[in-house]
Amino acid sequence: MDTAPEPTTGGTSGSSTSGKPDSAESQAGKSHSGKPNPREAAVEALMRLAAEQPWNDIEVGDIAREAGLSLAELRDLFPSKGAVLGGLSRIIDRAVLEADTSDLAEEPARERLFDVLMRRLDAMTPYKPALRRIAFALRGDPLSMLALNGVALNSHRYMLAAAGIDTEGPLGRLKIQGTVIAFSRTVEVWLDDEDPALARTMAKLDREIRRGETIMERADDARRLTAPLRALGRALLERRPRRDRTEPRDGEAEERDPAAAI
């Protein structure tokens, strides 16, 4: 998306005139029991502030006041403003995952993923003015974008699961990262798409998903072609000198097990 002057706040179909998101999914910072949820209240407060003023002007004290929290309470919930922004992802995740997707069971994987990601954009619509400003502010901040990529990886693991797409195995991480990239490119179009039908956005998402399918097919082909080389490498490792294969001392087995880091 080309660089342009920072956009001003504009109304959307999913946002009230006060700037407070009115999506049914988010419940404006309330838990399922109807009681105030401090974590969601902080996220909603940040989104209201971000819809009205530049991202870099927002301080953690502003978020606390807007959410009706003390600084101590906000600190117990989130370590930084960026972490509050990351909390929005969980709200969006839940809105998508709580929806009934049983009608997609018989559809091809491409159609299932398309539907799930469009539902994600629908859940994001109340926050569109804020997200537009935030995207503008963070465009030149690679460290923040890297951190948000980590948040997105967790979210899209669940989006793929909702679409019934496997993310385990040797190509699982590639699928997740590819979906994150495809969705982020689609969001760039969506932020500027004022058509209620979102024709440009849907066309972009369809192209990105098809491109991702092609990449995955090539990656799978490459993996099959290199299978003999990988088998040879494993055989060479297994034939390393016996002294390297001695039984580990107490405590060493746990340290060597990669799963111990999970």
Residue pairs with C-beta under 8 A, 6 or more apart in sequence:
1 188
1 189
1 191
1 192
3 139
4 136
6 54
6 133
6 136
6 137
7 132
7 133
7 136
9 19
9 51
9 52
9 129
9 133
10 129
11 17
11 129
12 125
12 126
12 128
12 129
13 125
13 196
14 21
14 22
14 23
14 125
14 126
14 128
15 21
15 22
15 51
15 125
15 126
15 127
15 128
15 129
16 22
18 48
19 48
19 51
19 52
19 129
20 28
20 44
20 48
21 28
21 44
21 47
21 48
21 126
21 127
22 28
22 126
23 95
23 123
23 125
23 126
25 91
25 92
25 94
25 95
25 98
25 123
26 40
26 44
26 91
26 95
26 123
26 126
27 40
28 40
28 44
29 36
29 37
29 38
29 40
29 41
29 42
29 43
29 44
29 45
29 67
30 36
30 37
30 40
31 37
31 40
38 67
38 69
38 73
38 77
39 77
39 78
39 87
40 87
40 91
41 67
41 68
41 69
42 63
42 64
42 67
42 69
42 74
42 77
42 78
42 84
42 87
43 84
43 85
43 87
43 88
43 91
44 67
45 63
45 66
45 67
46 58
46 63
46 66
46 81
46 84
46 85
46 88
46 130
47 88
47 127
47 130
48 66
48 130
49 58
49 62
49 63
49 66
49 130
50 58
50 130
50 131
50 133
50 134
51 127
51 129
51 130
51 133
54 133
54 137
55 133
55 134
55 136
55 137
55 138
56 137
58 81
59 81
60 71
60 74
60 80
60 81
61 71
63 74
63 81
63 84
64 70
64 71
64 73
64 74
67 74
69 77
78 84
78 87
82 144
82 147
82 148
85 134
85 148
86 147
86 148
86 151
88 127
89 151
89 152
89 154
89 155
91 123
92 120
92 123
92 124
92 155
93 155
93 158
93 159
95 119
95 123
96 116
96 119
96 120
96 123
96 158
96 159
96 162
97 158
97 162
99 119
101 112
101 115
101 116
101 162
101 163
104 111
104 112
104 115
104 116
104 163
104 164
105 164
107 115
109 163
109 164
109 165
110 209
110 210
110 213
112 163
112 164
112 165
113 159
113 160
113 163
113 165
113 179
113 209
114 205
114 206
114 209
115 163
116 159
116 162
116 163
117 159
117 179
117 183
117 186
117 205
117 209
118 198
118 202
118 205
120 159
120 183
121 186
121 187
121 190
121 198
121 201
124 131
124 187
128 190
128 191
131 187
131 191
132 191
135 187
135 188
135 191
138 144
138 145
138 148
149 180
152 180
152 183
152 184
153 176
153 177
153 180
156 176
156 179
156 180
156 183
157 167
157 176
159 179
159 183
160 166
160 167
160 175
160 176
160 179
161 167
165 175
166 172
166 175
167 173
167 175
167 176
170 223
171 216
171 219
171 220
171 223
174 215
174 216
174 219
175 216
178 212
178 215
178 216
179 212
181 208
182 205
182 208
182 209
182 211
182 212
183 205
183 208
185 204
185 208
186 201
186 204
186 205
186 208
189 200
189 201
189 204
190 198
190 201
190 204
193 199
193 200
193 201
248 256
254 260
